[in-house]
Amino acid sequence: MKKKTPIKIIKRDERSRQQKATEEVVEERKTTQETAREMVATVTQWVNEFQQKRRVETTRAIKTLLSDATPQASKA
């Protein structure tokens, strides 16, 4: 005669808690495509910030050079 496997009784409240827990886990996990998309967005943002900073520094340097290069009238 075969042994019967025990039956586990799950109450409604416990079942709803288990379902909520699994839903939360599903929401927290992201697909590899979403993760890669976030990484690309972050790196793109870093590159844009670096380029903007470089543009500002270049503009300041050019203005400084041009203001120094302009001949100044002598006070005679």
Backbone torsions as a table, in degrees:
resi	resn	phi	psi	omega
1	MET	NA	137.6	-177.7
2	LYS	-80.9	146.7	176.1
3	LYS	-78.7	140.7	177.2
4	LYS	-86.5	138.3	177.5
5	THR	-77.9	140.9	-178.5
6	PRO	-67.3	146.6	179.8
7	ILE	-97.8	129.2	179.0
8	LYS	-93.6	127.6	-179.9
9	ILE	-94.7	123.5	178.5
10	ILE	-113.4	121.5	-179.5
11	LYS	-78.7	160.2	-175.8
12	ARG	-58.9	-44.3	-178.5
13	ASP	-62.2	-42.8	178.9
14	GLU	-65.0	-38.4	178.9
15	ARG	-63.5	-43.7	-179.4
16	SER	-65.8	-36.0	177.1
17	ARG	-65.5	-40.0	179.1
18	GLN	-65.5	-40.2	-179.9
19	GLN	-66.8	-40.1	178.1
20	LYS	-64.2	-40.1	179.6
21	ALA	-63.7	-41.6	179.7
22	THR	-70.1	-33.7	177.6
23	GLU	-65.5	-40.2	179.2
24	GLU	-64.5	-40.1	179.3
25	VAL	-64.2	-40.6	-179.6
26	VAL	-64.5	-40.0	-178.7
27	GLU	-69.3	-34.8	-177.6
28	GLU	-71.6	-34.3	-178.6
29	ARG	-77.0	136.9	178.9
30	LYS	-114.1	153.4	177.7
31	THR	-73.3	162.5	179.4
32	THR	-63.5	-31.6	179.2
33	GLN	-67.1	-42.0	178.8
34	GLU	-65.9	-40.8	178.9
35	THR	-63.0	-44.9	178.8
36	ALA	-63.7	-39.4	179.4
37	ARG	-62.6	-41.8	177.9
38	GLU	-64.7	-40.5	179.2
39	MET	-63.6	-43.4	179.2
40	VAL	-63.4	-41.7	179.6
41	ALA	-63.1	-40.4	179.5
42	THR	-64.7	-47.5	-179.5
43	VAL	-64.9	-39.7	177.7
44	THR	-60.8	-41.4	178.2
45	GLN	-63.3	-42.6	177.8
46	TRP	-60.3	-44.3	-179.4
47	VAL	-63.3	-43.8	179.3
48	ASN	-62.4	-41.5	178.2
49	GLU	-63.8	-42.1	179.5
50	PHE	-63.0	-44.8	179.9
51	GLN	-64.2	-41.3	179.6
52	GLN	-63.9	-42.4	178.6
53	LYS	-62.1	-42.7	179.8
54	ARG	-64.2	-40.0	178.5
55	ARG	-61.9	-44.0	-179.6
56	VAL	-63.5	-44.6	179.6
57	GLU	-63.7	-39.7	178.7
58	THR	-64.8	-43.3	179.2
59	THR	-61.3	-44.0	178.7
60	ARG	-62.9	-42.2	-178.9
61	ALA	-64.3	-42.5	179.4
62	ILE	-64.2	-43.5	178.7
63	LYS	-62.5	-40.0	178.9
64	THR	-64.9	-44.2	179.8
65	LEU	-64.8	-42.1	-178.7
66	LEU	-68.9	-36.5	179.7
67	SER	-71.3	-31.5	177.2
68	ASP	-75.9	-29.8	-175.3
69	ALA	-81.6	-19.6	-178.5
70	THR	-69.9	133.2	-179.8
71	PRO	-69.3	136.9	-179.7
72	GLN	-101.0	140.3	179.9
73	ALA	-70.5	135.2	-179.3
74	SER	-81.3	148.2	179.5
75	LYS	-92.2	94.9	-177.3
76	ALA	-107.7	NA	NA
